[in-house]
């Protein structure tokens, strides 16, 4: 696997290192030792799938508190614009965001550290996203910030066509 550190501290773009032959290719999508050697949390408590029927669907921006979770996110069908926001008040990149195109063809993954909000917008119909989580989801710990909050200035590539009421109505960000 190829780990590329992002400008947001402790976040990484991960690309499979392909071993190709006449059959196609083989690549690892996870290795506990490679994650740990880079200081990334190698624990997986839960894996989730998000299926999204329509282009323009927006999910996010979500995080858990007080018990946060590290995530590895990969688009397994279709395409998404994936976004993370650093919400760690003591971080040099506090309130900064990073967005990346994840598709079934590029097979990239995004490592989202504890203390970051995460969300995505689908760029194709019938898009599926696969998550590996370091902690179990606890509904009462679920939090979020609004996808269009001016405190973050995220520019989404498509018009938002579908969003949950909860995601659309988070209040303006404040500590």
MOQUI-V611411 format. One record per residue. RES is the residue in one letter. SS is DSSP state (@ for helix, = for strand, . for the rest). PHI is phi in whole degrees, 0 to 359 (NA if undefined). NEAR is the number of other C-alpha atoms within 10 Angstrom. Layout:
BEGIN
RES	SS	PHI	NEAR
RES	SS	PHI	NEAR
END
This chain:
BEGIN
X	.	NA	15
X	=	250	13
X	=	257	18
X	=	246	13
X	=	294	13
X	.	264	13
X	.	290	12
X	.	269	21
X	.	306	13
X	.	76	15
X	.	261	22
X	=	222	20
X	=	263	18
X	=	240	21
X	=	239	18
X	.	292	17
X	.	265	14
X	.	276	13
X	=	254	10
X	=	253	10
X	=	208	8
X	.	296	5
X	.	278	6
X	=	139	8
X	=	211	10
X	=	229	12
X	.	204	12
X	.	277	11
X	.	253	15
X	.	201	14
X	.	211	10
X	@	307	12
X	@	294	11
X	@	293	14
X	@	296	16
X	@	298	12
X	@	293	10
X	.	257	11
X	.	80	10
X	.	267	18
X	.	292	18
X	.	269	18
X	.	282	16
X	.	235	17
X	.	261	12
X	=	201	13
X	=	237	15
X	=	229	12
X	=	237	14
X	=	242	13
X	=	259	15
X	=	228	21
X	.	289	14
X	.	239	15
X	.	301	21
X	.	93	23
X	=	293	22
X	=	241	27
X	=	238	22
X	=	136	23
X	=	256	22
X	=	250	19
X	=	201	24
X	=	245	21
X	.	208	14
X	.	274	11
X	.	265	14
X	.	280	20
X	.	219	23
X	.	274	23
X	=	226	24
X	=	240	21
X	=	242	24
X	=	218	26
X	=	271	27
X	=	261	22
X	=	208	20
X	.	85	19
X	=	203	25
X	=	224	29
X	=	260	20
X	=	259	25
X	=	228	24
X	=	235	27
X	=	232	25
X	=	281	25
X	.	252	19
X	.	274	14
X	.	303	11
X	.	270	7
X	.	275	13
X	.	294	11
X	.	250	15
X	.	308	17
X	.	71	19
X	.	275	18
X	=	235	19
X	=	219	15
X	=	235	18
X	=	212	15
X	=	277	18
X	=	243	26
X	=	225	24
X	.	295	16
X	.	276	11
X	.	278	14
X	.	56	15
X	.	291	20
X	=	232	26
X	=	243	26
X	=	269	25
X	=	250	25
X	.	286	23
X	.	307	21
X	.	95	22
X	=	251	26
X	=	273	23
X	=	224	25
X	=	197	21
X	=	207	25
X	=	237	27
X	=	283	32
X	.	252	21
X	.	217	18
X	.	295	16
X	.	56	14
X	=	264	23
X	=	235	21
X	=	236	22
X	=	246	17
X	=	243	19
X	=	248	20
X	=	240	22
X	.	278	20
X	.	227	17
X	.	286	13
X	.	290	17
X	.	238	11
X	@	309	8
X	@	289	9
X	@	267	12
X	=	293	14
X	=	225	16
X	=	192	20
X	.	235	26
X	.	288	19
X	.	300	25
X	.	244	16
X	.	297	14
X	.	297	10
X	.	297	13
X	.	248	17
X	.	63	12
X	.	284	17
X	.	254	10
X	.	279	17
X	.	285	12
X	.	234	14
X	.	293	11
X	.	284	14
X	.	258	12
X	=	221	17
X	.	206	16
X	.	289	11
X	@	300	8
X	@	300	12
X	@	294	20
X	@	282	18
X	.	241	13
X	.	302	16
X	.	288	11
X	.	305	11
X	.	292	13
X	.	206	6
X	.	285	4
END
